[in-house]
Amino acid sequence: MEKSQNIFDNDAFFEGYSRLRQGENYNDLLEQPAMRELTQDVAGLDVLDIGCGWGGNCAAFSDAGARSVLGIDISVKMLSRARRENSRPNVEYRLMDMCELGELEGGYNLVYSSLAFHYARDFQRLMADISRLLLPGGTLLFSQEHPVVTATEGLQGHFILNDRGEPAYYAFSDYFKSGLRVSEWFVEGVEDHHRTMGEIVTSVARAGLSIDTLCEPAPSEEAIRRLPALRKELIKPTFLIVRAVKSAV
Ligand SMILES: C[S@@+](CC[C@H](N)C(=O)[O-])C[C@H]1O[C@@H](n2cnc3c(N)ncnc32)[C@H](O)[C@@H]1O
């Protein structure tokens, strides 16, 4: 089986990404508030976090009373920081590529993933694996880069400025050309995988999961006050969040 890219173990990438997450950032001000609003009460639940990174969400699930949390990630650097900073007695961190989820046993009440699924090569298979791992009545909640952002070859989508030099429009292309996108983000050669909104929603549905929420979070005025660069994210969607449920019978 072809291996997935593990860019977070690249020293320069890891350093750049870690710096980005310090201080005010898109995750904390735009993506995470929407994800928190859509996360059920996890008390007593078994949770799987795919692409758990350094484990902030795994620790939060444990602190909120989850029975067990398994965080999987492809990056050794991410997991060593998770074990160092976000260790809990009922949280296990496991080095695993999400394309190997077929090898995982067990049933989960909640499968959660924050900003990792745009790295998945085979989204249909990912959804099928997750559907198998979910217990009846279980929930999948995930966020990813929005397809409008992942669309353009080389991730060259960009804002167009008005006469005053302010972002006024967003230009993108290649929307219907699904597949690999290679771009420069901290380092050259970073791989993302673009899928249309239709392909994403259809893959979730065909895996037997019922979507109850499709959310494209817009920045709040408070978020813009804390990070003014977020104002331009009122022009186009930045993230896509999907919540879906496996039938209880
Ligand atoms: C943008 S970070 C988000 C981390 C964490 N979910 C958070 O919100 O803080 C994406 C994470 O997905 C992981 N990842 C990327 N591709 C992966 C794969 N094929 N299998 C498992 N994890 C992967 C990366 O190593 C990284 O930790």
The ligand as an SDF file (V2000), in Angstrom:
LIG
                    3D

 27 29  0  0  0  0  0  0  0  0999 V2000
   -3.3010   20.3810   11.0250 C   0  0  0  0  0  0  0  0  0  0  0  0
   -2.7730   19.1310   12.1050 S   0  0  0  0  0  0  0  0  0  0  0  0
   -4.1130   19.0390   13.2540 C   0  0  0  0  0  0  0  0  0  0  0  0
   -3.7390   18.3500   14.5420 C   0  0  0  0  0  0  0  0  0  0  0  0
   -4.8430   18.2470   15.5800 C   0  0  0  0  0  0  0  0  0  0  0  0
   -5.9850   17.5020   15.0720 N   0  0  0  0  0  0  0  0  0  0  0  0
   -5.2690   19.6190   16.0250 C   0  0  0  0  0  0  0  0  0  0  0  0
   -6.3470   20.0590   15.6270 O   0  0  0  0  0  0  0  0  0  0  0  0
   -4.5170   20.2460   16.7710 O   0  0  0  0  0  0  0  0  0  0  0  0
   -3.0070   17.6700   11.1130 C   0  0  0  0  0  0  0  0  0  0  0  0
   -2.5340   16.3950   11.7790 C   0  0  0  0  0  0  0  0  0  0  0  0
   -2.8930   15.3020   10.9240 O   0  0  0  0  0  0  0  0  0  0  0  0
   -1.8150   14.3820   10.9420 C   0  0  0  0  0  0  0  0  0  0  0  0
   -1.8560   13.5620    9.7170 N   0  0  0  0  0  0  0  0  0  0  0  0
   -1.6100   13.9590    8.4540 C   0  0  0  0  0  0  0  0  0  0  0  0
   -1.7280   12.9180    7.6230 N   0  0  0  0  0  0  0  0  0  0  0  0
   -2.0370   11.8410    8.3760 C   0  0  0  0  0  0  0  0  0  0  0  0
   -2.2830   10.4670    8.0880 C   0  0  0  0  0  0  0  0  0  0  0  0
   -2.2170    9.9920    6.8390 N   0  0  0  0  0  0  0  0  0  0  0  0
   -2.6070    9.6370    9.1110 N   0  0  0  0  0  0  0  0  0  0  0  0
   -2.6690   10.1010   10.3930 C   0  0  0  0  0  0  0  0  0  0  0  0
   -2.4370   11.3890   10.7150 N   0  0  0  0  0  0  0  0  0  0  0  0
   -2.1260   12.2540    9.7340 C   0  0  0  0  0  0  0  0  0  0  0  0
   -0.5730   15.2520   11.0180 C   0  0  0  0  0  0  0  0  0  0  0  0
    0.5720   14.5420   11.4310 O   0  0  0  0  0  0  0  0  0  0  0  0
   -1.0360   16.3280   12.0000 C   0  0  0  0  0  0  0  0  0  0  0  0
   -0.7450   15.9670   13.3310 O   0  0  0  0  0  0  0  0  0  0  0  0
  1  2  1  0
  2  3  1  0
  2 10  1  0
  3  4  1  0
  4  5  1  0
  5  6  1  0
  5  7  1  0
  7  8  2  0
  7  9  1  0
 10 11  1  0
 11 12  1  0
 11 26  1  0
 12 13  1  0
 13 14  1  0
 13 24  1  0
 14 15  1  0
 14 23  1  0
 15 16  2  0
 16 17  1  0
 17 18  1  0
 17 23  2  0
 18 19  1  0
 18 20  2  0
 20 21  1  0
 21 22  2  0
 22 23  1  0
 24 25  1  0
 24 26  1  0
 26 27  1  0
M  CHG  2   2   1   9  -1
M  END
$$$$
